[in-house]
Amino acid sequence: MALHFVAPDVEKTFGALTFGRFLGERTRRNADGSTTITRRYVLFSTVQVGDEIIVDLPGRVSKKGFAFLAPVRLVKPRIRAVGKVTGGNAHREFEMSAEDLLKV
């Protein structure tokens, strides 16, 4: 996810969010051997125009099935910058997570 502008304020970073689609579930193995399940969704933003915002929700949160472009809001969103190396080139990506996704 390439964010064009990141501010400490969610409204300034994303503006109004709308629901795109459910991407699927991811299972990650933790250092202690346990597993964590997350559900991934695509959202659209009035500020991050032209990009899909991919957000991970905890597996304990029920699966969301909102209508396409339904207005939504994130509960306790977090953005984390992650460094990646591809073919000897370094670049930055953002990982987005939240506690829940609610219909407005």
ZIKARA-V911322 format. One record per helix or strand of 2 or more residues. SS is the DSSP state (helix for helix, strand for strand). FROM is the first residue (numbers start at 1). LEN is the number of residues. If there is no record, write none. Layout:
ss = [SS,SS]
from = [FROM,FROM]
len = [LEN,LEN]
//
This chain:
ss = [helix,strand,strand,strand,strand,strand,strand,strand]
from = [10,17,35,53,71,78,89,100]
len = [5,13,11,6,5,9,10,4]
//
